[in-house]
Amino acid sequence: MVEEMTLSAELTLAEVARNLPQAVEVFEKFGIDYSCRGARSLGEAATGVGLAPEELIETLLAAPPDGTRDWSRRPLAELTTFLSADHEATIRTTLKSVRDAITAATEASNAPEAKRLGALFASYTLSVSKHMLNEERDLFPLIERVELAASNGGSSAPTLRMSQRVLREFVEHESFRERLRTMRELAWRLGNSPAAIELRARLEACSREVHEHIHLENNILYPRAIEMENAVKRAV
């Protein structure tokens, strides 16, 4: 729990983000990748953004609680339900707002980056939609079955190990994060028209949502699910 955690430079970003939800805001502020590179230590991450580890730790300790739900203790099925709802919101609201902003910005700019941005976003949307569908159809149900088996003392445990499937998730998550970073860089080359400024804001908000979503999967859901699966198989 948060109150039991003593921050040190040796702790990983994932450990801190799991136990100190307000750390997410701090990591975002300094551009620290806590979602896909959560295995790095606080000290390494601090050095990477030009901070002394003590400075980063002081900032984390001073961050006010943000009221975020503590998913490290909630049932996994509850978390998968939340993530599925977040998928829906991403497709219906977030990606639509970015698409509209890209359309407006590219219509207002003759920069060669505009075409690249449109093509990259179309590819990104297609890949993300497929990724979400696969999670909801295959991986999330598997995790829910593992949790049910654990609650039943190991009976009816799934025979498929999820480690390989989760590894693929990590690779795809990294790809999504990098593509968003590239889109933000391209958006800065479209000038300072109102449409370009709005696009940058939309992409920044989208990136923030994606980082937090990936954090919930990479740093909380999948490690907990694999640990539970291993415990079930030992029991069987």
N, C-alpha and C positions, 0 to 999 in steps of 0.2 A: 504494500500500500504506500501511498505518497508520503504519509507522515513517518513511515519507517525507513524511507530511503535516505541514505547519505550519499550525496553526489561526490563523485571523484572522477579524475581524468581517465581512469581505467574502465569505467562503465561504458557499455555500448550505447549508441544512439537509440537502438531498439528498446533496450532496457529502460532508458530514461523516458522515451515517448510512451511506453506502456504504463509506467508507474506515475508519470507526471504529465497529465494531458496538456497542461498549459505550455509544456515544452515545445509543442508543435508550432505555436505562434512564434516562439523565439527562433526555432530552426528556420521557419519560413522567412523571418526578418533578415537573417544573415545568409540566406541562400544555401543552407546546409541540407543535403539530401539524406533525410531520415527514413524515407520510404523504401527505396531500392538499395541503399547502402547503409542499412541500419546496423550491420556488423562492425562498423568502424567505432573506435573509441571516441569519447568526448574530446580527449586531448588531440587526437589526430584530426578530427573535424574542425576543432578550433584553429589549429595551425593552418589548415587548408583555407580558411577564410580570413587569415591575418589577425587572429585573436590569440591572446594567451589563454591557456585552459582555465586559469583562475577567473578571467574576465567573463568567459562564457558561463562558468558555474555561477558566478555572482548574478548574472543576468537571469539565469534560470531560477535561482532562489528568490529573486525579486519579482518574478512574474506572478500576477494575481491568478487565482483559480478561475477557470473559464466555465465550470459547470458541465463539462463534457462527460458523457456517460462512461463509466469504467468498464470497458468491454473485456478486460482481462479476467473478470470474475463471472460474467454473464454466461448463460447456456450458449453453446455453439449454434444451436438451431435458431436462437433469437438473433444472433449476429448474422447468420446467413440470410435470414428474413430481412434484416435491416439493409444488408448489402444489395439484395435483389431490388428492394425499393429504391435504393440509391442509383442502381443501374437505370431504372425506369426514369427517374428524375434527370439523370445525365442525358439520356437520349431525347426525352421530350422537351427539356428546358435548356440545359447547358449547351449541348452541341448545336441546337437550333439557334441559340443566341449568337454563338460564335460563327455559324454559317452565315447568318444574316449580316453580321459585322464584316466578314470577309467579302461578301458580295458588295457591300457599300464601299468598303475601302479600295477594293480593286477597280471598281468603276470610277473612282476618283483619282486613280494613279496610273501612270504609264510606266512605272518602274518594272523592270523584268522580273523582279522578285514576286510581283503580284500573281503572275501565272503559276509560279512554283508553289506559292502559298496555297492557292486554290487546289492544285493537284495533290499536295501533301495532306491537306485537310480531308479531301475526299477519300484518300487511301487510309488515313487515320480512322475516320468514322467507320469505314467498312471493317477494318481490323478489330476495332474496339467492340463493335456490335457483335461480331462473331465470337470474340473472346468472352463477352458477358453471357452470351447464349450457352456456350460450352460450360461455363461455371455453373449456371443455373440448372442445366440439364444433366450434367455428369458429376462435377466435383462437389457442389454443395449437397446434393442428396447423399453422396458417399460419406461425407463428413457427418451428416445427420444420422446415418445408419451406424457409423462408428460410435457416436455419442450414445445412441440407443443401446448398442451392444454393451458399452461400458456401464450403463445404468442397470443392465440385466446381468451383470457379473461375467460378461464375456460370451454369453450365448448368442448364436447367430451372427458372429463377427464376419464382416466382409472378407473375402479371400484376397482381393486386390489391394496391394500396397499403394499408398497414395504418394510416396516420396518422389517417384519419377514424375508423376503428374504435376506435383507442386513445383518441381524444378522448372518445368516448362512454363508455369505461371510466372516465376521469377524472371525468366528470360523475356517473356512478352511484356511484363510490367516495365522492365528497363527500356525496352524498345518504345513503349508508349511515352514514357517520361522524356526520352531523348527527342522524339518527334515533336512533342509539345515545346521543348526548349528551342528546337530549330524554327518552329513556327513563330515563336516570340521574337527570335533574332531577325527573321525575315520581316516581321511587322514593323520593326524599328527602321527598316530601310524604305518604308513607304512614305516618308515625310511626316509632316505635322498637321495634316488636314484634320478637321474634326472627326472624320470617319476613321482615319488611321489611329488617332488617339483613342477612340472608342474601341477599336479592334484590339489594341494593346491591353486595355482594361479588361475586355472580355476574355482574352487569352490568359491573362494573369489569374483571373478568378477561376477559370477552368482548370488551370494548372494546380492551383491550391486545392480544389476539390479532388482532383485525381491523386495528388500526393497523399491526402488524408485517407482516401479510399484504399490506395495501395498499402499504406501503413497498417490499416486494420486487417488486411489480408496477409501481407508478408510478415508482420511483426507480432500479430496476435492470433488470427484464425488458424493459419497453417501450422505454426509451431505447436499450438495447443492441440490441434487435431492429430498431428503426428505423434505427439507425446501420448495422447489418449489411445491411439491405435496401437502403439508399442505396448502399452500397459494391458490392453485387451488381449493381444497375442501372447503375452507372457502368462496371462491368467488361463488362457485356453491350453 
